[in-house]
Amino acid sequence: MKAILLAGGSGSRLYPLTQVSSKQLQAVYDKPMVYYPLTVLIASGIREICLISTPQDLPRYQSLLRDGSQWGVSVVYREQAKPEGIAQAFLIAADFVGSDDVILMLGDNIFSGGDDFRRAVTGFMGGATVFAYHVKDPERYGVVEFDRTGKAISIEEKPLVPKSNYAVPGVYVYDNGVLEIARDLKPSARGELEITDVNREYLKRDKLQVWRLSRGFAWLDAGTSSALHEASSYIGTIERRQGVKIGCPEEAALVRGFLSIDEFEALIGHMPRCEYSEYLRGVASEWHRLHGEQR
């Protein structure tokens, strides 16, 4: 399975911050926002990633993420000249996806807790899998309606009267049929290729699975200034209390086996002395302790 990481858009809701830096490069506590979805993808076992962003922002992502080999993955880049909806990502990255299944993740969505995504990717058997997260303001999102047996029966985009409190977060798993579905989409009233229309098509074909995210799982949408602040506060609180960092692609790559311990320590050796590198040195020390190896 391959992955598309969508980090485009104008970031108008974060103005004037986005006058100097892309939305997904803004700091969420101590890391760039894009590190959080990237880490989820690596932890889910994804090794081929296509990042989509604007022509002016792509060089910044290339400077930050390079080709991904430092984490044992491959990162390639595609331009989104004009934002025309989330589903546009499949048109832009069709050559990258090829004949594979694909997971699409939005670069401004932050997830913490549980292994739902890893299990969903590992157990994917075709069709489409989306996720449902209980929120108090579902009218802001795509909303899933369930019948009495728990089966999804409808999905609406930002409904005035939501039929449930379950919103669809910005991560979607599809078989290769999504490329054809995306090509056949018509723009919505707001002129965009809607991801909800993709999900409705899979629902119509009875090929949509909706995975309710477990209790204790956190989903943060950092698309506004207040949400960005809240996300930073949440991440900072969890990290200080648990002593474990969220959103470290280096650690995810080590745990997943994409990096050996020697490669991991060599990577740390190229970092400046800071809280981030000191944390990773602690991860290396713990790895040696657990595996009974002397440094």
C-alpha positions in Angstrom: 0.0 0.0 0.0 1.2 3.5 -0.8 0.2 6.8 0.9 -0.6 10.3 -0.2 0.1 13.1 2.3 -1.9 16.2 1.3 -0.2 19.3 2.5 -1.6 21.9 0.1 -4.3 24.5 0.3 -4.0 28.2 1.0 -4.1 28.0 4.8 -6.4 31.1 4.8 -7.8 30.2 8.3 -4.3 30.5 9.8 -3.6 33.9 8.2 -1.2 35.7 8.8 1.0 32.7 9.9 0.7 31.2 6.5 2.1 34.3 4.9 5.6 33.1 5.9 5.1 29.3 6.1 2.8 26.6 4.9 0.1 25.5 7.3 1.5 22.0 7.7 4.9 23.4 8.5 3.6 25.3 11.5 4.9 24.2 14.9 2.6 21.9 16.9 4.4 22.1 20.3 8.0 21.0 19.4 7.6 19.6 15.8 6.4 20.7 12.4 2.7 19.7 12.0 3.5 17.4 9.0 5.6 15.2 11.3 2.5 13.9 13.1 0.6 12.4 10.1 4.0 11.3 8.6 4.7 9.4 11.8 1.3 7.7 11.7 2.0 6.5 8.2 5.4 5.1 9.1 4.0 3.4 12.2 1.3 1.8 9.9 4.0 0.2 7.8 3.8 2.6 4.8 7.1 2.9 3.0 6.1 4.8 -0.2 4.7 8.3 0.4 3.8 11.1 -2.0 3.5 14.6 -0.5 1.3 17.1 -2.4 1.7 20.8 -1.8 1.7 24.2 -3.6 4.6 25.1 -6.0 5.9 27.7 -3.6 5.8 25.4 -0.5 7.2 22.2 -2.1 10.9 23.3 -1.8 10.4 23.7 2.0 9.0 20.2 2.4 11.8 18.8 0.3 14.3 20.6 2.5 12.7 19.2 5.7 11.8 15.7 4.6 14.3 15.1 1.8 13.7 11.7 0.0 12.7 10.0 3.2 15.6 7.5 3.1 16.8 8.8 6.5 13.8 7.0 7.9 13.9 4.0 5.6 11.1 5.2 3.4 10.6 6.9 0.1 9.1 10.4 -0.2 8.3 11.9 -3.6 6.6 15.2 -4.3 3.8 16.5 -6.6 2.5 20.0 -7.1 -1.0 21.2 -6.5 -1.2 24.3 -8.6 -4.7 25.2 -7.4 -6.6 23.6 -4.5 -9.8 22.0 -5.9 -10.8 19.6 -3.2 -9.3 16.7 -1.3 -10.2 14.1 -3.9 -8.1 16.1 -6.4 -5.1 14.4 -4.7 -5.9 11.1 -6.6 -5.7 12.9 -9.9 -2.4 14.6 -9.1 -0.8 11.4 -7.7 -2.4 8.8 -10.1 1.0 8.0 -11.6 2.5 7.5 -8.1 -0.4 5.2 -7.0 -0.2 3.1 -10.1 -2.0 -0.2 -9.5 -1.7 -0.2 -5.7 -4.1 0.4 -2.8 -3.6 3.8 -1.2 -4.1 5.7 2.1 -4.8 9.4 1.9 -3.9 11.5 5.0 -4.5 15.2 5.5 -1.4 17.0 6.7 -3.3 19.1 9.2 -4.8 16.2 11.1 -3.1 15.0 14.3 -3.7 11.7 15.9 -2.6 10.2 19.2 -3.3 7.0 21.0 -4.2 3.4 19.9 -3.2 1.4 16.9 -6.4 1.6 14.9 -4.7 2.8 11.7 -2.1 0.2 11.8 -4.7 -2.5 12.3 -6.9 -1.1 9.5 -4.0 -1.0 7.0 -2.8 -4.5 8.0 -6.3 -5.9 7.7 -7.4 -4.0 4.6 -9.2 -6.3 2.1 -10.4 -3.9 -0.6 -13.1 -1.4 -1.0 -12.7 1.6 1.3 -12.2 2.1 5.0 -12.9 5.4 6.7 -13.0 6.2 10.4 -15.6 7.7 12.7 -14.8 9.9 15.7 -17.3 11.2 18.2 -17.4 15.0 18.3 -19.7 17.6 19.9 -19.7 19.8 16.7 -20.3 17.4 13.9 -21.7 20.1 11.6 -18.1 21.1 10.9 -17.2 17.8 9.3 -18.3 14.9 7.1 -20.8 13.0 9.2 -21.6 9.3 9.2 -25.1 8.0 10.0 -25.4 4.4 11.4 -28.4 2.1 11.5 -29.4 0.2 14.6 -26.9 -2.6 13.8 -24.0 -0.1 13.6 -23.8 -0.2 9.8 -23.1 3.1 8.0 -26.1 4.1 5.9 -25.2 7.7 4.9 -22.4 10.3 4.8 -23.1 14.0 4.6 -20.6 16.9 4.2 -21.0 19.6 6.9 -24.8 19.0 7.3 -26.9 21.7 8.9 -28.7 19.0 10.9 -26.2 16.2 11.6 -27.7 12.7 11.8 -25.1 11.6 14.3 -22.1 12.9 16.3 -19.6 10.8 14.4 -17.3 12.8 12.1 -14.9 11.4 9.5 -11.3 12.4 10.3 -8.8 13.1 7.6 -7.5 9.7 6.8 -9.0 7.4 4.2 -8.0 3.9 2.9 -8.9 2.9 -0.6 -8.4 0.1 -3.1 -7.1 1.1 -6.5 -10.7 1.7 -7.8 -10.5 5.1 -6.2 -8.6 6.4 -9.1 -11.5 5.8 -11.5 -14.0 7.1 -9.0 -12.0 10.3 -8.6 -11.7 10.8 -12.4 -15.5 10.5 -12.7 -16.3 13.0 -10.0 -18.1 16.3 -10.7 -17.2 19.4 -8.8 -19.6 20.2 -5.9 -21.5 23.5 -5.5 -18.4 25.0 -4.0 -16.3 24.0 -7.0 -14.4 21.2 -5.3 -13.9 17.4 -5.8 -15.3 16.2 -2.5 -13.8 13.3 -0.6 -17.3 12.7 0.8 -18.6 12.0 -2.8 -15.8 9.3 -3.1 -17.0 7.7 0.1 -20.6 7.9 -1.0 -19.7 6.0 -4.1 -18.1 3.2 -2.1 -21.1 3.2 0.2 -23.4 2.9 -2.8 -21.4 -0.1 -4.0 -21.6 -1.6 -0.5 -17.9 -1.5 -0.2 -17.4 1.1 2.5 -16.3 0.0 6.0 -16.5 2.6 8.8 -14.2 2.0 11.7 -15.2 3.7 14.9 -12.0 4.9 16.6 -11.5 3.6 20.1 -12.0 5.5 23.3 -8.8 7.2 24.4 -7.9 8.0 20.8 -7.4 11.7 20.1 -8.0 13.5 16.9 -7.0 17.1 16.6 -7.7 19.2 13.5 -5.1 22.0 13.6 -6.6 24.1 10.8 -7.3 27.3 12.7 -5.2 29.4 15.1 -7.2 28.4 18.2 -7.1 24.7 17.1 -3.3 25.0 16.5 -2.9 26.4 20.0 -5.1 23.6 21.5 -3.2 20.9 19.7 0.2 22.3 20.9 -1.1 22.4 24.5 -2.5 18.9 24.3 0.8 17.4 22.8 2.9 19.3 25.3 0.8 18.1 28.3 0.9 14.4 27.1 4.6 14.5 26.4 5.6 16.1 29.7 3.4 13.7 31.7 4.3 10.5 30.0 7.9 11.3 29.0 7.1 9.9 25.5 7.1 12.1 22.4 4.2 12.0 19.9 5.0 12.4 16.2 8.7 11.3 15.9 9.3 9.6 12.5 12.7 8.4 13.6 11.3 6.5 16.6 8.4 5.1 14.4 10.9 3.9 11.8 13.0 2.2 14.5 10.1 0.4 16.1 8.7 -0.6 12.7 12.1 -2.0 11.6 12.7 0.4 8.8 15.9 1.5 10.6 18.4 -0.6 12.4 19.7 0.6 15.7 23.0 1.6 14.1 21.2 3.6 11.4 19.0 5.2 14.1 22.0 6.3 16.2 23.8 7.5 13.1 20.8 9.7 12.3 20.8 11.1 15.8 24.5 11.9 15.5 23.8 14.4 12.7 21.3 16.3 14.9 22.2 19.3 17.0 22.1 18.9 20.8 18.5 19.7 21.7 15.5 18.3 23.6 14.4 16.4 20.5 17.8 14.6 19.9 18.2 14.0 23.7 14.8 12.2 23.7 15.9 10.0 20.7 19.2 9.2 22.5 17.0 8.0 25.4 15.0 5.8 22.9 18.3 4.3 21.8 19.4 3.6 25.3 16.1 1.9 26.1 16.4 -0.2 22.9 19.8 -1.4 24.0 18.5 -2.2 27.5 15.6 -4.2 26.1 17.7 -6.1 23.6 20.6 -6.7 26.0 23.2 -5.0 23.8 26.1 -2.9 25.0 26.7 0.4 23.3 
